[in-house]
Amino acid sequence: MLVFVCLAALCFSTLNLSAQSAVTLDINTNDAGRLIPPDFCGLSYELKLVLTNPATGKHYFSPKNKPLINVFKTLGIKQLRVGGNTAERAGVAIPDHADIDSFFAFVKTAGVKAIYTVRMESNSPIAAAEVAKYVMDKYKPLVSCLTIGNEPDKAWKYPAYLADWKKFAATILQYAPDAKFCGPSATQKHVEWARDFANDIGGSNYLAYVTQHFYPMGGGAAVSNATKAVAGRERLLSPEMYSVYQKFYDVFGPAAKAKGVGFRLEEGNSYSGGGAEGVSDTYAASLWIVDYLYWWAGHDALGLNFHTGEKVMRGLPGPDRPNVYTAFTTASDGYTMLPTSYGMKLFNLGSQGRLVPVNIVSNADNVNLAAYATLTNKTLCVTVINKGFGATAPAASVTINSGMPSTQARVIYMSVTNGDITAISGITIGGAGIKDNGTWNGKWTSLPAADKNGSITIMVPAASAAVIKLQGR
């Protein structure tokens, strides 16, 4: 079980370290919990991206796309889902064999596994089965699961959907007996579908896990001006978000656990509809995404796939809209990293191993701080996120009591110029940004080893996050 630290927000500048507040964390390294799956942090794309780009004649997902492969490896992305609205729209072509071949060649080269969506709406079970057979016959080791349809609650009532889903699944299994499915991939408006699906399909040997979509901040279009963006950033970093996550989890999480099946949020981000400008595309989202990933890791999720891409490709009449929650966007020499990618990278640096409990034992000034820890063999990683921001938010002087004397201690920080949570650039990890070609050369900083009682103190400025790595004796 993961115990997290979350307290009320104050304000400060990351450059003003004279304002400091003491925080003490106790970590029980003898009570290691679940192993965070290596593919926990994933990305989600519209299925349309599997198709050949009509403007260039090339595939986005191609083993020749070296910068994109570098990005996946640098960020630690091990899971790739393709689906979204364009998976279900009659006006969007279903990927052909050449498209699928290019996609899975990329998957293999990037070292990831894929969730692949087959069309359900306005499609026949046999047509879906033919696609599934091709995928499974050629690429079974690279497939995490097949999804039948996307957000079916937009077109079906649950009983009718379940009956049709069973027809599709049965036909696919005739063509591809080794297929494993995940679903129902419903919108968050009908999260109860994930509960019902777990109850109805859970225990079947062809169900890999339950999937669900979640955008905890709601629709991005509601953030329509600068004032609302300020409120959005404040809320994104506030402790009240934990109750939003918990309420959502409580609808389906216990049911999945009772049926012995895992679950994955295989599409989501901060806001839906491409995100909220001034929130999803800022450094505030970098801090949020680290915290969000750990919260769900501590609540038994198999992983999260953050929906991304250059535009919101709805597959509907009218132009596609710009996407502001995207992790990275195309540049002339590769991909420009945007704020959410930095949060993914920091999570990757600290999340290797088993979760261990973190307990707050003192925080007199109520710093808005979250802390998590993982243990691998004798290496303890403690991730501390100081979510306070503004002119008066204090730096946290964090004392970590692990009871594990160390032979070596290092720290790496995620920060931004002037601690500006509105920034969309200038973010670094270990003093370096991630280059357009997908490479990163950030550096860890050595610290004095923990004392004989396993205690060490580290400064974490406001609007920053740190991974402290302790090598035990």
N, C-alpha and C positions, 0 to 999 in steps of 0.2 A: 504494500500500500504506500502511495506517495502522499506525503504531507507537504503542502505548499504554504508559502508565506505571502500574505497579501494584506496590506494595511493602507490606511487613508493617505491620500495624496497631499504633499506639500509642494512648494515651488522653489527653484534654485537655478543657477547657471553652472554648467559643467566646468567652467573655467574658474569658478570661485570656490576653491577647496578650503577656504578659511571657515566656511559654514559647514560643519560636519556633525553628523549624528551617529552615535554608537548603536550598532545592531549586533546581537549575538545569536549564532545559530548552533544548535547541537545536531550532530549527524550520527546516526546509529549504523555503523558499518557492519554490525553483526546481524542486521535484519534486512538483508537484501531481498527485494521483491522480484517482480517480473522482469524479464529481459526485454528491452525495447527492440522490436523487430528491426533488422537492418534496412528494410524498405519502408520504414515508418513514414518518412516525408516523401511525398510524391507530387507529381504534376498531373493536371487534367486538361485536355484539349478537346476542341470540337472535332468530330470525325471528319469534317470537311478538310482538315489539315492533312489527312492521309492522301487526298487526291493530288494529282499533278497540278501545279500552279499554272493556270492558263497564260499568265503574263510572261513567265520565264521558261515554261516547259520542264521545270524541275520539281522534284519532290522536296518538301520541307524536311520530312523525316527520311533521311538518306544516309547511308554509311559514309558518303562523301562530304557530309556536312560536319566537318571537323570542329569548327567553333562550337556548334551546338552540343556535340559529344563532349567537348571539354567542359562546357557549362554544366552538363549533367554530372560529370565526375567531380568537378570542383565543389558543387553545391551538395553532393552526396545524395543525389536523386536516384533512387533504385526502383521506383514504381512509376509507370506511365499509363494513364487511362485516356482512351479516346472514346468520345460519345457526344454528349451535349445535345442541344436542340437540333443540330444539323444531322444527327444520326437518324432522326425520325421524319424529316421533311421530304416530301415527294419531289420537290424542286431541286434537291441536292442529290447528285448521283451516288449510288452505292459504290464504294471502292472496288476496283476490279483486281484481278490477280497481280498485275504489275504494281499497282498501288500497295497492295498488301505485302508483296515481296520486299518492296523498298522500305516499308514501315518496319517490318520485322528484321531486316538487315540492320536498320538503325538500332532497334531494340537490342540486338545481339552485340553490336559494337559498343553501345553505350553501357552495357552491363546491367540492364534493367529487365523487369518483367512487366507484362502488359495486361491491362483490362481492356478487352475488345468488345465493342457494342455491335450487335446485329439488330437490324431494323425490325420493329414489331408493328408499328402503326402503318396501316395501308400496305401491308406486306403479307405474304403467305408463309406458313410454317416451312414449306418445302424450300422456298427461296432463301429463307434465313438459314435453313439447315445446310444448303449447298455452300454458303459462305462459311459457316461454322466448320463444315467438314474440311474445306480447303485450309483454313487456319489451323485446325487441330492436326490434320495429317502432316503438314509441313513444319509447324512451329509449336507443337505441344510443350516442349521444355521451356519456352519463352512466355507461355500464357499463364497468368495468375488465375483468371476466370473469364468467362463470357457473360456479358450482360445482354439480356433480351429487352430491348427498348430503353428509352430514357424518359424519366419523369412521367410515367404512365398515368399518374393521377390527374393529368391535364385532359386526358381523353377517355378514361374509364372510371367507373365505380369499382371499388375493390373486389367484390365478388366476381364481376364480369372479367376484370383483369386477371384474377387468379385462375379462372377457368381457361382463358386464352393463353396465359403464360404456361400452364401445364401442357396445352396442346403443342405450343412451340417447343418446349423443353423435351417432350416425348419424341417429337419428330427429329429434333437435333440429335438426340441420343441414338436414334436408329441409324443416323448417318455417321455420327461421331461418338461412339460408346464411352470414350474416356473424357468427354467434356465435363467441365465443372462450371457451375453457374454462380453468379452473385446477383443480388437484387434486394428490394425492388427499385432502388434508385429513384425514390419519390422526392418531390419538393418538400421543403420544411413545413409547408402548410398542412401536409398530411403525413407527419412523422409517425402517426399511429400505424401507417402501412408497414413500416419496418418491424414494428412489434407483431402485427398480424402475420407478416411473412415469416418471421422467425417461428411463430407458433405453428404455422401451417406447413412450412417446408423444412424447418429445422429438424435435424436428425436424418435427413435424406443424404445418401452417400454421394449425391451429385451436387450438393450445395457446398460451395467453398466458404462463403460467409455472407452476411447481410450487408447491404450497402444503403447509404442514406446521404442526401444532400443537405447542406447547412451553411447559411450565410447569417451569422448571429446578429449583425447590425441592421438587417433588413434590406430594403431596396435602395440602391445608390442614388436613384433619381430624386429621392426626398431631400438630399443634401444639395440644395439649389442656390445657395449663396454663401458668402464668407462667414457670416454669423453661424450658420448651421454647420459649416466645416469646423469651426472652433469647438462647438459643442460635440461634434462627432469625434474629434481627436481626444477630447477630454474623456468621453465615455469609453472609447476604445481602450484607454489605458487605466480605466477605473476598476476597483475591485468589484463593482456591481456586475461586471460581465460574468463573473464566476457563477452567479445565480442563474443567468441566462443559459449558460452551458449545462448547468445541473438540471434545470427544468426540462431541457430538451433531452438530455441523456435519460432521465427518469422515465420517459415515455416508452423507450424501446430497449435500453441497455439491460435492465434486469431480465426482461423476457428472453433476450438473446443468450444471456448467461445461463438462465434456467434450462434452455434447450441445448446448451453445450456448443453453441456456434459463436464465432467471432463476428465483429462488425468493423466496417471501414467507412469513413466519410469520404467517398471517392469523388465528390465534387463539392467545392465550397470555396469561400474566401471571406473577407471582412464584410462586404456588401455584395448583393447580387446585381445583375444588370450591368456588369462591367466595372462595378465599384463606385465609390464616391470621390469626386475630385476634391483635393484638399485634405483628404483623410487617407484613402487607400493607397495613394501615390506618394505618401510622405514618410519621413523617418519614424513617425508614430507607429506606422504599420510594421516597421522593422522590429521594434520592441514588442509589439503585440503578438507577432507571429511566433516568436520564441516562447512566450508565455503560453500561448494557445496550444502549441504542439505538446508541451510538457503536461498541460492540464489533461489533454485527452490520452496521453501516454499513461498517466496516472489513473485513468478510468477505463483501462483495458482495451482501448481501441487498437485495432491492428495497424492503423495508419490513417493519414489524411492526404488527399490529393487536392492541391490548390488549383482551381480553374484559372487558366492563363491563356495567352494568345494576344495577337496584336489588336484584334477587334472583337466585339461581341457579335459573333456570326449567328444571327437568330434563324437564318433559313426562311425568313419571312419577307413579304414585300417591303420595299424601302431600303435605304442604305444601312449597312452595318455601322454601329456606333463605336467610337474609340473606347479602348479598354484601359482603365487607369489602375486596376489592381494587378496588372500583369507583372510577372517576375523579371522579365527582360524584354527588350524590344530590338528589332533589327537595326544594325548599324552597318556602315559601309565595309567594315572589316570583321564583322561578327555580330555580337549582341551586347547592347548597353545594359548593364545590370541596374535594375530599379530597386527601390527600398525593400520589398518583400524578399528578394533574393538574399539580402544580407542576413535577415533573420533566419532563413533556412540554413545558411552557411554556419551561423553561430550555433544553431541547434545541432548540426552535424558534428561540430567540434566537441560538444559536451555530452552527447547522448549515447555514446557507445558503452553498453553494459547494462547492468541491472539497476533498477530504481532502488534507492535507499531513502528512508524517512529523513526529512529535515524538519526540525522543530525550532520555532522562534522562542527564545528564552528572555530576550529583552529588546525593546524597540520603543524607548521612552518618547521619542518625538513622532511616532507613527509615520515613519517613512513609507511611501508607497513602493513596496519592494516585494519581489517574488524570488524564491530560491528553490532550486531542485538539485538533486545529486544522483550520480550513477557510479557504479563500482564494477571494474573489470579486473579480475585477479587482484592485484594489490594497487591498482591505479584508481584513485578517487577523483572524479570531476564534479565540481560544484559550480552551477550556473546561477549567477545573481543578476537580477534585472532591477535596476533602479528606475522606476517609471515616473518619478517626480520630475517636473520640468518648470521652467520659468525662473525669474530673477531671484527668488528666495528659497527655492527647493534645495535642501542640503545634500551634500555628498554623504554616502553611508560608509562609515568606518566599520567594516564587517569582520567580526571575530568568528572564525570557524573552529568549533571544537569537534574533532572527529574521533578522538581516542586512538588515532593511527599515526604514530611517528613516521615522518617521511625522510627519505634520503634526498629528495629533489622536489622543488615546488616551482610552478610556472603559472603565468597568467596571460590571458589574451583578452583585449577589450574590443567591443563594438561601440563606435562613437560617431559623432557628426560634428562639424564645425559649430562652435558656440552652443552646443547642446540644443540645436534648433529642431524641434520636432516637426516643424512645417517643411523642412528641407527635403528636396527630391534628389539631391546630389551631395557629394562631399562626404558620404558615409565610408567608413573604413573599418576593417577588422585587422587587428595586429598592425595598425598603421598603414595599411595598404587597401586600395580598392580592388575589385575584381575587374580584370581587363576585358576588353571587347572580344578577345580571342578565347575567353573562358579561363584564363590562367590567373592565379593569385599567389602572391609571395609575402603574405603577412607573417609577422614574427611573434613568437611567444617571448615574454620577458621573464627572466629568472627572478625568483624570490628567495628569501631565506627559508630554509627547510622548516617544517613544523617542529615545534619543540617536543620534548619527550612525552608530553601528554596529548600530542596530536593537535595542537592549537596554532593557528596562524591568523594574522589580521591583514586585511587588504582594503584599500580604498576603492569604492565604486561611485564615481561621480553621478550626479543627477542626469537623467536622460542618457544613460549608458547601460551596457550589460557586459559582464565579464564571465569567462570560464577560468576557474582556478583548478589546476591539475596538480594533485599530490601523489607522488610515487612512494608507496609504503615500503617499509623495510622487509 
